[in-house]
């Protein structure tokens, strides 16, 4: 009886390992919102990592988190590093910009798991507003694939993107005049 149980457990582990191994390696998460303001009013909130703290969903999740900044205050070379018991340890750096159009970043997670992902914010004129899209792409190793299999990472990280974009929208629309239609 014990031998059959052990064989069943081994078979289950082998099947689960094969299923996890065949999960997609690459992932992409994206969320968008329309902000009733010109890109020029939104861009400084994305291009400056200190400004991102006002609307980022992760900036308030770990009261014991320490944050440091390096490089210029905004633009290519600006970076931020954090370390905290709930937030883990990581670094984000601005790697490319197209003023009022796009900000590209590299996100490096060091703990609790290691990962390097690409983050891109795009701003596209849309009537009297601007469509802001927050994208993240990356690849998963075996452990990452297992997380994606058992947790809906797209939904959970996407929900955080939605929260951050909603806060950004509220902040910008409270102070910025709407973008004139047709411009």
OpenMM code with the backbone's topology and positions (N, CA, C; nanometers):
from openmm import Vec3, app, unit

residues = "UNK UNK UNK UNK UNK UNK UNK UNK UNK UNK UNK UNK UNK UNK UNK UNK UNK UNK UNK UNK UNK UNK UNK UNK UNK UNK UNK UNK UNK UNK UNK UNK UNK UNK UNK UNK UNK UNK UNK UNK UNK UNK UNK UNK UNK UNK UNK UNK UNK UNK UNK UNK UNK UNK UNK UNK UNK UNK UNK UNK UNK UNK UNK UNK UNK UNK UNK UNK UNK UNK UNK UNK UNK UNK UNK UNK UNK UNK UNK UNK UNK UNK UNK UNK UNK UNK UNK UNK UNK UNK UNK UNK UNK UNK UNK UNK UNK UNK UNK UNK UNK UNK UNK UNK UNK UNK UNK UNK UNK UNK UNK UNK UNK UNK UNK UNK UNK UNK UNK UNK UNK UNK UNK UNK UNK UNK UNK UNK UNK UNK UNK UNK UNK UNK UNK UNK UNK UNK UNK UNK UNK UNK UNK UNK UNK UNK UNK UNK UNK UNK UNK UNK UNK UNK UNK UNK UNK UNK UNK UNK UNK UNK UNK UNK UNK UNK UNK UNK UNK UNK UNK UNK UNK UNK UNK UNK UNK UNK UNK UNK UNK UNK UNK".split()
positions = [
    Vec3(0.0816, -0.1202, 0.0000),
    Vec3(0.0000, 0.0000, 0.0000),
    Vec3(0.0862, 0.1270, 0.0000),
    Vec3(0.1874, 0.1273, 0.0840),
    Vec3(0.2762, 0.2427, 0.0914),
    Vec3(0.3521, 0.2607, -0.0400),
    Vec3(0.3897, 0.1479, -0.1016),
    Vec3(0.4618, 0.1538, -0.2285),
    Vec3(0.3737, 0.2148, -0.3380),
    Vec3(0.2446, 0.1790, -0.3400),
    Vec3(0.1512, 0.2349, -0.4393),
    Vec3(0.1320, 0.3843, -0.4167),
    Vec3(0.1222, 0.4240, -0.2917),
    Vec3(0.1069, 0.5670, -0.2599),
    Vec3(0.2305, 0.6456, -0.3031),
    Vec3(0.3479, 0.5896, -0.2776),
    Vec3(0.4723, 0.6565, -0.3166),
    Vec3(0.4813, 0.6671, -0.4691),
    Vec3(0.4445, 0.5597, -0.5400),
    Vec3(0.4461, 0.5630, -0.6862),
    Vec3(0.3455, 0.6643, -0.7400),
    Vec3(0.2293, 0.6719, -0.6774),
    Vec3(0.1288, 0.7700, -0.7177),
    Vec3(0.1784, 0.9123, -0.6976),
    Vec3(0.2460, 0.9349, -0.5855),
    Vec3(0.3006, 1.0675, -0.5561),
    Vec3(0.4102, 1.1031, -0.6564),
    Vec3(0.4975, 1.0091, -0.6866),
    Vec3(0.6032, 1.0330, -0.7845),
    Vec3(0.5423, 1.0644, -0.9213),
    Vec3(0.4400, 0.9875, -0.9609),
    Vec3(0.3730, 1.0113, -1.0897),
    Vec3(0.3106, 1.1503, -1.0928),
    Vec3(0.2493, 1.1915, -0.9826),
    Vec3(0.1882, 1.3242, -0.9747),
    Vec3(0.2938, 1.4339, -0.9876),
    Vec3(0.4063, 1.4163, -0.9202),
    Vec3(0.5146, 1.5147, -0.9278),
    Vec3(0.5699, 1.5218, -1.0700),
    Vec3(0.5869, 1.4069, -1.1346),
    Vec3(0.6384, 1.4046, -1.2719),
    Vec3(0.5403, 1.4752, -1.3659),
    Vec3(0.4127, 1.4455, -1.3539),
    Vec3(0.3108, 1.5088, -1.4398),
    Vec3(0.3092, 1.6588, -1.4169),
    Vec3(0.3098, 1.6998, -1.2913),
    Vec3(0.3090, 1.8428, -1.2586),
    Vec3(0.4341, 1.9106, -1.3132),
    Vec3(0.5486, 1.8469, -1.3012),
    Vec3(0.6737, 1.9023, -1.3540),
    Vec3(0.6655, 1.9209, -1.5050),
    Vec3(0.6096, 1.8234, -1.5746),
    Vec3(0.5972, 1.8326, -1.7201),
    Vec3(0.5007, 1.9452, -1.7575),
    Vec3(0.3881, 1.9543, -1.6872),
    Vec3(0.2903, 2.0604, -1.7156),
    Vec3(0.3537, 2.1976, -1.6942),
    Vec3(0.4256, 2.2165, -1.5846),
    Vec3(0.4915, 2.3449, -1.5568),
    Vec3(0.5961, 2.3742, -1.6637),
    Vec3(0.6746, 2.2734, -1.7011),
    Vec3(0.7812, 2.2935, -1.8003),
    Vec3(0.7262, 2.3412, -1.9341),
    Vec3(0.6039, 2.3010, -1.9682),
    Vec3(0.5471, 2.3387, -2.0975),
    Vec3(0.4664, 2.4688, -2.0941),
    Vec3(0.4681, 2.5392, -1.9813),
    Vec3(0.4026, 2.6701, -1.9741),
    Vec3(0.4841, 2.7708, -2.0546),
    Vec3(0.4204, 2.8764, -2.1054),
    Vec3(0.4952, 2.9754, -2.1844),
    Vec3(0.6081, 3.0394, -2.1035),
    Vec3(0.7174, 3.0654, -2.1710),
    Vec3(0.8321, 3.1292, -2.1072),
    Vec3(0.8093, 3.2803, -2.0986),
    Vec3(0.7632, 3.3411, -2.2069),
    Vec3(0.7459, 3.4866, -2.2122),
    Vec3(0.6089, 3.5265, -2.1575),
    Vec3(0.6034, 3.6460, -2.0981),
    Vec3(0.4751, 3.6998, -2.0538),
    Vec3(0.4657, 3.8475, -2.0895),
    Vec3(0.3419, 3.8958, -2.0938),
    Vec3(0.3144, 4.0368, -2.1215),
    Vec3(0.1900, 4.0760, -2.0423),
    Vec3(0.2022, 4.1838, -1.9671),
    Vec3(0.0896, 4.2388, -1.8908),
    Vec3(0.0744, 4.3835, -1.9356),
    Vec3(-0.0474, 4.4250, -1.9664),
    Vec3(-0.0707, 4.5639, -2.0088),
    Vec3(-0.2059, 4.6118, -1.9587),
    Vec3(-0.2098, 4.7363, -1.9160),
    Vec3(-0.3348, 4.8019, -1.8776),
    Vec3(-0.3284, 4.9453, -1.9289),
    Vec3(-0.4447, 5.0007, -1.9631),
    Vec3(-0.4526, 5.1371, -2.0169),
    Vec3(-0.5654, 5.2140, -1.9510),
    Vec3(-0.5527, 5.3453, -1.9568),
    Vec3(-0.6604, 5.4348, -1.9152),
    Vec3(-0.6489, 5.5620, -1.9992),
    Vec3(-0.7591, 5.6333, -2.0084),
    Vec3(-0.7575, 5.7634, -2.0756),
    Vec3(-0.7584, 5.8712, -1.9681),
    Vec3(-0.6602, 5.9591, -1.9748),
    Vec3(-0.6502, 6.0709, -1.8806),
    Vec3(-0.6839, 6.1973, -1.9570),
    Vec3(-0.7793, 6.2738, -1.9054),
    Vec3(-0.8231, 6.3968, -1.9719),
    Vec3(-0.7240, 6.5089, -1.9438),
    Vec3(-0.6091, 6.4954, -2.0086),
    Vec3(-0.5016, 6.5949, -1.9957),
    Vec3(-0.4033, 6.5700, -2.1093),
    Vec3(-0.3249, 6.6720, -2.1428),
    Vec3(-0.2232, 6.6521, -2.2465),
    Vec3(-0.1105, 6.5626, -2.1943),
    Vec3(-0.0423, 6.4968, -2.2866),
    Vec3(0.0715, 6.4119, -2.2495),
    Vec3(0.1755, 6.4900, -2.1712),
    Vec3(0.1909, 6.6184, -2.2031),
    Vec3(0.2908, 6.7011, -2.1351),
    Vec3(0.2621, 6.7159, -1.9852),
    Vec3(0.1369, 6.6962, -1.9440),
    Vec3(0.1018, 6.7026, -1.8012),
    Vec3(0.1215, 6.5676, -1.7326),
    Vec3(0.1200, 6.4605, -1.8096),
    Vec3(0.1311, 6.3243, -1.7556),
    Vec3(0.2762, 6.2788, -1.7513),
    Vec3(0.3489, 6.3086, -1.8559),
    Vec3(0.4855, 6.2608, -1.8741),
    Vec3(0.5757, 6.2847, -1.7528),
    Vec3(0.5752, 6.4026, -1.6908),
    Vec3(0.6639, 6.4252, -1.5756),
    Vec3(0.6329, 6.3345, -1.4558),
    Vec3(0.5122, 6.2821, -1.4488),
    Vec3(0.4757, 6.1916, -1.3400),
    Vec3(0.5290, 6.0505, -1.3631),
    Vec3(0.5643, 6.0203, -1.4886),
    Vec3(0.6154, 5.8880, -1.5250),
    Vec3(0.7672, 5.8915, -1.5395),
    Vec3(0.8198, 5.9999, -1.5925),
    Vec3(0.9621, 6.0142, -1.6222),
    Vec3(1.0456, 6.0428, -1.4980),
    Vec3(0.9843, 6.0641, -1.3844),
    Vec3(1.0538, 6.0959, -1.2608),
    Vec3(1.0167, 5.9887, -1.1581),
    Vec3(1.1139, 5.9079, -1.1164),
    Vec3(1.0849, 5.7963, -1.0263),
    Vec3(1.0368, 5.8427, -0.8892),
    Vec3(1.0802, 5.9599, -0.8443),
    Vec3(1.0290, 6.0129, -0.7171),
    Vec3(0.8813, 6.0511, -0.7326),
    Vec3(0.8459, 6.1086, -0.8466),
    Vec3(0.7063, 6.1445, -0.8718),
    Vec3(0.6189, 6.0198, -0.8795),
    Vec3(0.6746, 5.9097, -0.9285),
    Vec3(0.5965, 5.7859, -0.9370),
    Vec3(0.5510, 5.7380, -0.7994),
    Vec3(0.6264, 5.7706, -0.6959),
    Vec3(0.5880, 5.7273, -0.5609),
    Vec3(0.4505, 5.7786, -0.5203),
    Vec3(0.4083, 5.8913, -0.5762),
    Vec3(0.2777, 5.9483, -0.5406),
    Vec3(0.1621, 5.8646, -0.5947),
    Vec3(0.1832, 5.7888, -0.7012),
    Vec3(0.0727, 5.7126, -0.7605),
    Vec3(0.0992, 5.5627, -0.7750),
    Vec3(0.2231, 5.5194, -0.7555),
    Vec3(0.2559, 5.3779, -0.7693),
    Vec3(0.1825, 5.2943, -0.6646),
    Vec3(0.1219, 5.1840, -0.7045),
    Vec3(0.0505, 5.1008, -0.6073),
    Vec3(0.1444, 5.0323, -0.5090),
    Vec3(0.2726, 5.0247, -0.5412),
    Vec3(0.3655, 4.9522, -0.4548),
    Vec3(0.4377, 5.0422, -0.3564),
    Vec3(0.4304, 5.1717, -0.3722),
    Vec3(0.5078, 5.2611, -0.2858),
    Vec3(0.4578, 5.2630, -0.1417),
    Vec3(0.3347, 5.2215, -0.1201),
    Vec3(0.2795, 5.2266, 0.0153),
    Vec3(0.2530, 5.0877, 0.0747),
    Vec3(0.2954, 4.9820, 0.0050),
    Vec3(0.2631, 4.8467, 0.0517),
    Vec3(0.3523, 4.7967, 0.1640),
    Vec3(0.4669, 4.8594, 0.1829),
    Vec3(0.5616, 4.8116, 0.2831),
    Vec3(0.6159, 4.9295, 0.3624),
    Vec3(0.5577, 4.9574, 0.4807),
    Vec3(0.6013, 5.0722, 0.5596),
    Vec3(0.7478, 5.0628, 0.6050),
    Vec3(0.8054, 4.9433, 0.6068),
    Vec3(0.9447, 4.9258, 0.6487),
    Vec3(1.0417, 4.9306, 0.5301),
    Vec3(0.9892, 4.9541, 0.4106),
    Vec3(1.0720, 4.9569, 0.2909),
    Vec3(1.1612, 5.0804, 0.2904),
    Vec3(1.2880, 5.0612, 0.2535),
    Vec3(1.3788, 5.1738, 0.2327),
    Vec3(1.3965, 5.1932, 0.0823),
    Vec3(1.4015, 5.3184, 0.0396),
    Vec3(1.4132, 5.3520, -0.1021),
    Vec3(1.5307, 5.4472, -0.1182),
    Vec3(1.6093, 5.4246, -0.2225),
    Vec3(1.7188, 5.5160, -0.2546),
    Vec3(1.7126, 5.5480, -0.4037),
    Vec3(1.7671, 5.6617, -0.4397),
    Vec3(1.7662, 5.7084, -0.5787),
    Vec3(1.9086, 5.7313, -0.6241),
    Vec3(1.9298, 5.7089, -0.7536),
    Vec3(2.0620, 5.7282, -0.8106),
    Vec3(2.0469, 5.7917, -0.9478),
    Vec3(2.1481, 5.8647, -0.9909),
    Vec3(2.1442, 5.9265, -1.1233),
    Vec3(2.0648, 6.0556, -1.1224),
    Vec3(2.0273, 6.1015, -1.2421),
    Vec3(1.9519, 6.2263, -1.2513),
    Vec3(1.8107, 6.2079, -1.1928),
    Vec3(1.7404, 6.3173, -1.1620),
    Vec3(1.6058, 6.3043, -1.1056),
    Vec3(1.5052, 6.2451, -1.2030),
    Vec3(1.5299, 6.2601, -1.3342),
    Vec3(1.4384, 6.2055, -1.4336),
    Vec3(1.5170, 6.1725, -1.5599),
    Vec3(1.4533, 6.1009, -1.6497),
    Vec3(1.5150, 6.0678, -1.7765),
    Vec3(1.6091, 5.9493, -1.7689),
    Vec3(1.6774, 5.9261, -1.8803),
    Vec3(1.7682, 5.8124, -1.8908),
    Vec3(1.8744, 5.8195, -1.7816),
    Vec3(1.8932, 5.7076, -1.7130),
    Vec3(1.9913, 5.7007, -1.6054),
    Vec3(1.9327, 5.7162, -1.4670),
    Vec3(1.8104, 5.7675, -1.4566),
    Vec3(1.7449, 5.7771, -1.3257),
    Vec3(1.7136, 5.6353, -1.2788),
    Vec3(1.7407, 5.6079, -1.1515),
    Vec3(1.7092, 5.4757, -1.0984),
    Vec3(1.6687, 5.4850, -0.9531),
    Vec3(1.5993, 5.3830, -0.9117),
    Vec3(1.5505, 5.3736, -0.7755),
    Vec3(1.5703, 5.2300, -0.7290),
    Vec3(1.6149, 5.2131, -0.6055),
    Vec3(1.6311, 5.0806, -0.5473),
    Vec3(1.5498, 5.0754, -0.4182),
    Vec3(1.4972, 4.9594, -0.3868),
    Vec3(1.4186, 4.9430, -0.2657),
    Vec3(1.4521, 4.8112, -0.2001),
    Vec3(1.4220, 4.8044, -0.0692),
    Vec3(1.4423, 4.6828, 0.0077),
    Vec3(1.3450, 4.6881, 0.1256),
    Vec3(1.2661, 4.5848, 0.1392),
    Vec3(1.1711, 4.5794, 0.2489),
    Vec3(1.1188, 4.4387, 0.2688),
    Vec3(1.0734, 4.4083, 0.3906),
    Vec3(1.0281, 4.2726, 0.4185),
    Vec3(0.9073, 4.2292, 0.3336),
    Vec3(0.8186, 4.3201, 0.3027),
    Vec3(0.7020, 4.2841, 0.2202),
    Vec3(0.7263, 4.3120, 0.0725),
    Vec3(0.8004, 4.4167, 0.0410),
    Vec3(0.8225, 4.4563, -0.0977),
    Vec3(0.9352, 4.3789, -0.1649),
    Vec3(1.0190, 4.3148, -0.0871),
    Vec3(1.1340, 4.2473, -0.1445),
    Vec3(1.2434, 4.3463, -0.1765),
    Vec3(1.3333, 4.3037, -0.2631),
    Vec3(1.4475, 4.3880, -0.2982),
    Vec3(1.4523, 4.3996, -0.4492),
    Vec3(1.4706, 4.5233, -0.4979),
    Vec3(1.4763, 4.5420, -0.6419),
    Vec3(1.5293, 4.6776, -0.6817),
    Vec3(1.5307, 4.6974, -0.8129),
    Vec3(1.5805, 4.8215, -0.8701),
    Vec3(1.5066, 4.8464, -1.0004),
    Vec3(1.4759, 4.9724, -1.0285),
    Vec3(1.4161, 5.0092, -1.1563),
    Vec3(1.4954, 5.1266, -1.2124),
    Vec3(1.5208, 5.1212, -1.3426),
    Vec3(1.6024, 5.2236, -1.4079),
    Vec3(1.5378, 5.2666, -1.5385),
    Vec3(1.5400, 5.3969, -1.5636),
    Vec3(1.4898, 5.4480, -1.6914),
    Vec3(1.5991, 5.4277, -1.7953),
    Vec3(1.5635, 5.3594, -1.9045),
    Vec3(1.6625, 5.3228, -2.0059),
    Vec3(1.6455, 5.3988, -2.1374),
    Vec3(1.5265, 5.4506, -2.1642),
    Vec3(1.5029, 5.5269, -2.2876),
    Vec3(1.3792, 5.6128, -2.2679),
    Vec3(1.3761, 5.7269, -2.3354),
    Vec3(1.2599, 5.8157, -2.3288),
    Vec3(1.2332, 5.8771, -2.4652),
    Vec3(1.1065, 5.9034, -2.4893),
    Vec3(1.0623, 5.9873, -2.6002),
    Vec3(0.9684, 6.0869, -2.5339),
    Vec3(1.0161, 6.2084, -2.5081),
    Vec3(0.9365, 6.3039, -2.4306),
    Vec3(0.7909, 6.3119, -2.4769),
    Vec3(0.7038, 6.3058, -2.3786),
    Vec3(0.5583, 6.3134, -2.3962),
    Vec3(0.5007, 6.1966, -2.4770),
    Vec3(0.5803, 6.0913, -2.4997),
    Vec3(0.5337, 5.9755, -2.5753),
    Vec3(0.5600, 5.8423, -2.5058),
    Vec3(0.6803, 5.8245, -2.4510),
    Vec3(0.7165, 5.6918, -2.4004),
    Vec3(0.8288, 5.6996, -2.2980),
    Vec3(0.8220, 5.6108, -2.1981),
    Vec3(0.9287, 5.5933, -2.1000),
    Vec3(0.9533, 5.4428, -2.0882),
    Vec3(1.0777, 5.4004, -2.1146),
    Vec3(1.1165, 5.2599, -2.1046),
    Vec3(1.2002, 5.2419, -1.9785),
    Vec3(1.1719, 5.1332, -1.9061),
    Vec3(1.2426, 5.1054, -1.7822),
    Vec3(1.2829, 4.9588, -1.7769),
    Vec3(1.3873, 4.9308, -1.6999),
    Vec3(1.4252, 4.7934, -1.6688),
    Vec3(1.3990, 4.7721, -1.5210),
    Vec3(1.3216, 4.6682, -1.4901),
    Vec3(1.2869, 4.6316, -1.3534),
    Vec3(1.3656, 4.5066, -1.3167),
    Vec3(1.4497, 4.5191, -1.2145),
    Vec3(1.5293, 4.4061, -1.1678),
    Vec3(1.4841, 4.3682, -1.0276),
    Vec3(1.4279, 4.2489, -1.0149),
    Vec3(1.3899, 4.1977, -0.8833),
    Vec3(1.5019, 4.1064, -0.8345),
    Vec3(1.5441, 4.1275, -0.7102),
    Vec3(1.6511, 4.0459, -0.6533),
    Vec3(1.5981, 3.9511, -0.5466),
    Vec3(1.4902, 3.9876, -0.4808),
    Vec3(1.4297, 3.9043, -0.3770),
    Vec3(1.2821, 3.9422, -0.3663),
    Vec3(1.1926, 3.8550, -0.3400),
    Vec3(1.2155, 3.7164, -0.3011),
    Vec3(1.2543, 3.6246, -0.4178),
    Vec3(1.2278, 3.6649, -0.5412),
    Vec3(1.2718, 3.5879, -0.6575),
    Vec3(1.3500, 3.6815, -0.7486),
    Vec3(1.4389, 3.6257, -0.8268),
    Vec3(1.5153, 3.7066, -0.9206),
    Vec3(1.4438, 3.7100, -1.0550),
    Vec3(1.4370, 3.8289, -1.1122),
    Vec3(1.3756, 3.8459, -1.2443),
    Vec3(1.4181, 3.9811, -1.2997),
    Vec3(1.4244, 3.9890, -1.4307),
    Vec3(1.4480, 4.1160, -1.4981),
    Vec3(1.3384, 4.1320, -1.6026),
    Vec3(1.2612, 4.2391, -1.5911),
    Vec3(1.1493, 4.2638, -1.6814),
    Vec3(1.1622, 4.4020, -1.7440),
    Vec3(1.1001, 4.4174, -1.8579),
    Vec3(1.0965, 4.5462, -1.9258),
    Vec3(0.9602, 4.6107, -1.9004),
    Vec3(0.9623, 4.7376, -1.8651),
    Vec3(0.8404, 4.8135, -1.8395),
    Vec3(0.8389, 4.9302, -1.9379),
    Vec3(0.7250, 4.9514, -2.0024),
    Vec3(0.7124, 5.0622, -2.0976),
    Vec3(0.5811, 5.1344, -2.0706),
    Vec3(0.5901, 5.2649, -2.0541),
    Vec3(0.4718, 5.3504, -2.0467),
    Vec3(0.4607, 5.4225, -2.1801),
    Vec3(0.3438, 5.4176, -2.2417),
    Vec3(0.3219, 5.4925, -2.3654),
    Vec3(0.2096, 5.5926, -2.3439),
    Vec3(0.2224, 5.7075, -2.4090),
    Vec3(0.1219, 5.8130, -2.4040),
    Vec3(0.0830, 5.8451, -2.5476),
    Vec3(-0.0465, 5.8292, -2.5789),
    Vec3(-0.0957, 5.8504, -2.7146),
    Vec3(-0.2146, 5.9457, -2.7083),
    Vec3(-0.2116, 6.0561, -2.7862),
    Vec3(-0.3266, 6.1479, -2.7883),
    Vec3(-0.4553, 6.0724, -2.8225),
    Vec3(-0.5622, 6.1106, -2.7526),
    Vec3(-0.6908, 6.0435, -2.7719),
    Vec3(-0.8012, 6.1461, -2.7470),
    Vec3(-0.8503, 6.2109, -2.8530),
    Vec3(-0.9547, 6.3129, -2.8374),
    Vec3(-0.9054, 6.4257, -2.7493),
    Vec3(-0.9794, 6.4515, -2.6390),
    Vec3(-0.9375, 6.5581, -2.5485),
    Vec3(-0.8544, 6.5049, -2.4321),
    Vec3(-0.8021, 6.3850, -2.4488),
    Vec3(-0.7193, 6.3252, -2.3445),
    Vec3(-0.5994, 6.2530, -2.4027),
    Vec3(-0.5420, 6.1684, -2.3201),
    Vec3(-0.4251, 6.0898, -2.3583),
    Vec3(-0.4449, 5.9480, -2.3066),
    Vec3(-0.4258, 5.8508, -2.3948),
    Vec3(-0.4291, 5.7117, -2.3506),
    Vec3(-0.2915, 5.6771, -2.2948),
    Vec3(-0.2898, 5.6355, -2.1686),
    Vec3(-0.1665, 5.5944, -2.1019),
    Vec3(-0.1723, 5.4427, -2.0879),
    Vec3(-0.0692, 5.3744, -2.1395),
    Vec3(-0.0621, 5.2286, -2.1296),
    Vec3(0.0628, 5.1904, -2.0527),
    Vec3(0.0422, 5.0999, -1.9558),
    Vec3(0.1504, 5.0484, -1.8722),
    Vec3(0.1714, 4.9033, -1.9140),
    Vec3(0.2879, 4.8730, -1.9702),
    Vec3(0.3232, 4.7390, -2.0180),
    Vec3(0.4385, 4.6823, -1.9369),
    Vec3(0.4344, 4.5516, -1.9170),
    Vec3(0.5497, 4.4821, -1.8599),
    Vec3(0.5654, 4.3502, -1.9336),
    Vec3(0.6878, 4.3236, -1.9793),
    Vec3(0.7179, 4.1969, -2.0455),
    Vec3(0.8400, 4.1353, -1.9788),
    Vec3(0.8474, 4.0048, -1.9898),
    Vec3(0.9614, 3.9344, -1.9326),
    Vec3(0.9544, 3.7874, -1.9647),
    Vec3(1.0425, 3.7134, -1.9017),
    Vec3(1.0446, 3.5691, -1.9189),
    Vec3(1.0402, 3.5031, -1.7823),
    Vec3(0.9894, 3.3809, -1.7809),
    Vec3(0.9779, 3.3041, -1.6576),
    Vec3(1.0659, 3.1809, -1.6619),
    Vec3(1.1358, 3.1557, -1.5525),
    Vec3(1.2031, 3.0281, -1.5325),
    Vec3(1.1006, 2.9281, -1.4790),
    Vec3(1.1473, 2.8155, -1.4319),
    Vec3(1.0573, 2.7096, -1.3848),
    Vec3(0.9676, 2.7581, -1.2711),
    Vec3(1.0251, 2.8258, -1.1722),
    Vec3(0.9462, 2.8727, -1.0568),
    Vec3(0.8434, 2.9768, -1.1025),
    Vec3(0.8839, 3.0676, -1.1890),
    Vec3(0.7907, 3.1674, -1.2422),
    Vec3(0.6759, 3.1030, -1.3176),
    Vec3(0.7060, 3.0000, -1.3966),
    Vec3(0.6007, 2.9282, -1.4696),
    Vec3(0.5032, 2.8636, -1.3725),
    Vec3(0.5558, 2.8086, -1.2623),
    Vec3(0.4686, 2.7459, -1.1613),
    Vec3(0.3753, 2.8500, -1.0990),
    Vec3(0.4297, 2.9693, -1.0695),
    Vec3(0.3447, 3.0760, -1.0161),
    Vec3(0.2341, 3.1107, -1.1140),
    Vec3(0.2683, 3.1267, -1.2431),
    Vec3(0.1677, 3.1604, -1.3442),
    Vec3(0.0622, 3.0513, -1.3570),
    Vec3(0.1022, 2.9247, -1.3348),
    Vec3(0.0073, 2.8134, -1.3456),
    Vec3(-0.0938, 2.8150, -1.2315),
    Vec3(-0.0476, 2.8483, -1.1109),
    Vec3(-0.1342, 2.8389, -0.9941),
    Vec3(-0.1926, 2.9716, -0.9481),
    Vec3(-0.1375, 3.0827, -0.9957),
    Vec3(-0.1901, 3.2147, -0.9597),
    Vec3(-0.2128, 3.2921, -1.0885),
    Vec3(-0.3158, 3.3712, -1.0917),
    Vec3(-0.3395, 3.4529, -1.2102),
    Vec3(-0.2573, 3.5807, -1.1961),
    Vec3(-0.1305, 3.5714, -1.2339),
    Vec3(-0.0380, 3.6838, -1.2192),
    Vec3(-0.0835, 3.8022, -1.3038),
    Vec3(-0.1335, 3.7729, -1.4250),
    Vec3(-0.1817, 3.8824, -1.5100),
    Vec3(-0.2911, 3.9605, -1.4380),
    Vec3(-0.3812, 3.8884, -1.3727),
    Vec3(-0.4897, 3.9570, -1.3027),
    Vec3(-0.4386, 4.0306, -1.1791),
    Vec3(-0.3499, 3.9688, -1.1013),
    Vec3(-0.3060, 4.0353, -0.9781),
    Vec3(-0.2140, 4.1542, -1.0075),
    Vec3(-0.1152, 4.1374, -1.0956),
    Vec3(-0.0288, 4.2502, -1.1303),
    Vec3(-0.1094, 4.3524, -1.2104),
    Vec3(-0.1964, 4.3048, -1.3010),
    Vec3(-0.2823, 4.3949, -1.3777),
    Vec3(-0.3713, 4.4793, -1.2877),
    Vec3(-0.4198, 4.4203, -1.1783),
    Vec3(-0.5020, 4.4969, -1.0827),
    Vec3(-0.4196, 4.6091, -1.0194),
    Vec3(-0.2919, 4.5811, -0.9900),
    Vec3(-0.2046, 4.6858, -0.9364),
    Vec3(-0.1795, 4.7942, -1.0414),
    Vec3(-0.1605, 4.7536, -1.1678),
    Vec3(-0.1462, 4.8526, -1.2750),
    Vec3(-0.2710, 4.9399, -1.2821),
    Vec3(-0.3886, 4.8768, -1.2770),
    Vec3(-0.5146, 4.9527, -1.2810),
    Vec3(-0.5229, 5.0528, -1.1663),
    Vec3(-0.4843, 5.0101, -1.0450),
    Vec3(-0.4854, 5.1001, -0.9283),
    Vec3(-0.3918, 5.2181, -0.9494),
    Vec3(-0.2714, 5.1889, -0.9950),
    Vec3(-0.1738, 5.2950, -1.0178),
    Vec3(-0.2205, 5.3934, -1.1241),
    Vec3(-0.2744, 5.3402, -1.2346),
    Vec3(-0.3232, 5.4287, -1.3410),
    Vec3(-0.4419, 5.5126, -1.2936),
    Vec3(-0.5289, 5.4545, -1.2108),
    Vec3(-0.6440, 5.5301, -1.1583),
    Vec3(-0.5961, 5.6444, -1.0683),
    Vec3(-0.4959, 5.6180, -0.9851),
    Vec3(-0.4407, 5.7231, -0.8986),
    Vec3(-0.3721, 5.8307, -0.9817),
    Vec3(-0.2945, 5.7894, -1.0829),
    Vec3(-0.2297, 5.8847, -1.1728),
    Vec3(-0.3341, 5.9718, -1.2413),
    Vec3(-0.4404, 5.9116, -1.2895),
    Vec3(-0.5494, 5.9837, -1.3572),
    Vec3(-0.6097, 6.0888, -1.2636),
    Vec3(-0.6419, 6.0487, -1.1421),
    Vec3(-0.7017, 6.1406, -1.0455),
    Vec3(-0.6080, 6.2570, -1.0160),
    Vec3(-0.4805, 6.2269, -0.9948),
    Vec3(-0.3824, 6.3324, -0.9645),
    Vec3(-0.3687, 6.4311, -1.0795),
    Vec3(-0.3489, 6.3790, -1.1996),
    Vec3(-0.3234, 6.4667, -1.3144),
    Vec3(-0.4468, 6.5473, -1.3501),
    Vec3(-0.5626, 6.4828, -1.3527),
    Vec3(-0.6851, 6.5541, -1.3911),
    Vec3(-0.7232, 6.6614, -1.2903),
    Vec3(-0.6790, 6.6472, -1.1654),
    Vec3(-0.7104, 6.7478, -1.0634),
    Vec3(-0.6358, 6.8792, -1.0871),
    Vec3(-0.5222, 6.8720, -1.1584),
    Vec3(-0.4420, 6.9935, -1.1743),
    Vec3(-0.4173, 7.0345, -1.3193),
    Vec3(-0.4383, 6.9444, -1.4147),
    Vec3(-0.4045, 6.9746, -1.5543),
    Vec3(-0.5286, 7.0106, -1.6351),
    Vec3(-0.5158, 7.1095, -1.7203),
    Vec3(-0.6286, 7.1392, -1.8097),
    Vec3(-0.6429, 7.0284, -1.9133),
    Vec3(-0.7662, 6.9994, -1.9579),
    Vec3(-0.7842, 6.8975, -2.0608),
    Vec3(-0.7091, 6.9345, -2.1876),
    Vec3(-0.6711, 6.8326, -2.2610),
    Vec3(-0.6039, 6.8499, -2.3888),
    Vec3(-0.7086, 6.8996, -2.4888),
    Vec3(-0.6822, 7.0065, -2.5619),
    Vec3(-0.7799, 7.0552, -2.6596),
    Vec3(-0.8070, 6.9495, -2.7665),
    Vec3(-0.9338, 6.9292, -2.8006),
    Vec3(-0.9715, 6.8312, -2.9016),
    Vec3(-0.9071, 6.8652, -3.0352),
    Vec3(-0.8638, 6.7612, -3.1053),
    Vec3(-0.8076, 6.7809, -3.2388),
    Vec3(-0.6631, 6.8230, -3.2401),
    Vec3(-0.5941, 6.8236, -3.1214),
    Vec3(-0.4516, 6.8594, -3.1211),
    Vec3(-0.3679, 6.7400, -3.0859),
] * unit.nanometer
topology = app.Topology()
chain = topology.addChain("A")
for resn in residues:
    res = topology.addResidue(resn, chain)
    for name in ("N", "CA", "C"):
        topology.addAtom(name, app.Element.getBySymbol(name[0]), res)
